[in-house]
Amino acid sequence: MNYILKGAKQRLIFELREKGITDENVLAAFDKVERHKFIESFMQDKAYKDIPLKIKFNQTISQPFTVAFQTQLLQIQKEEKVLEIGTGSGFQAAILSAMDAKVYTIERQEGLYKETQKLLEEMDYKIFTFFGDGFNGIPQYEPYDKIIVTCGAPNIPLSLIHQLKINGLMVIPVGENTQKMIRITKTAENDFIEEEFGNFVFVPMLKNTKTIF
Ligand code: SAH
């Protein structure tokens, strides 16, 4: 990694601190993961700016602050099982993996799923990638300690809460055009509490899968 990108990465971490990211494990993960490898090369000079960027298949790599904020809300501990809905570029999954979580991630666009799976493997991340509709979660590997949804959900899918351990947390942006960041704490088998953490904008969470390459 060249010194210009290294410097830009350190400035980004400083900016995340200023914007209220205090979990040192999250900040350490941002130091480890090379965001410029998750975007197309012609955009590399923007890799460490705190902005979302377009990736292939008309999707988006979330703004670094949003990734850091959602991750911080999850209170990740080492070895926890984390389910991510919306693999996209793989960057959020890589951040979770760099915090020593066991990551299961699912993507509905087949082309993107394949490309990101290959990229994560090349970079030696031990992340379990799946192709499918995240509304159903990944029932084979439940229950999860934590669930993170990285697309804007129309509502809170009960199937996902079902796959959460008791005392587990789920962070999910909910809403149509803009989303409210909601954190669910599963308090009992059929009970949960909801907290709200401000407005964000995500690409929509869509039903079914898509196989255009
Ligand atoms: N976490 C990603 C963010 C990508 S944007 C990153 O770090 O880059 C959100 C992604 O969610 C898109 O790739 C979109 O295709 C995917 N998505 C939308 N609806 C989905 C669904 N029902 N199941 C799985 N993935 C979905």
Residues whose N, C-alpha, C, O or C-beta is under 5 A from the ligand:
A	BS01	SAH	Q59 T60 I61 S62 I85 G86 T87 G88 S89 G90 F91 Q92 I106 E107 R108 Q109 G132 D133 G134 F135 T150 C151 V203 P204 M205 L206 K207
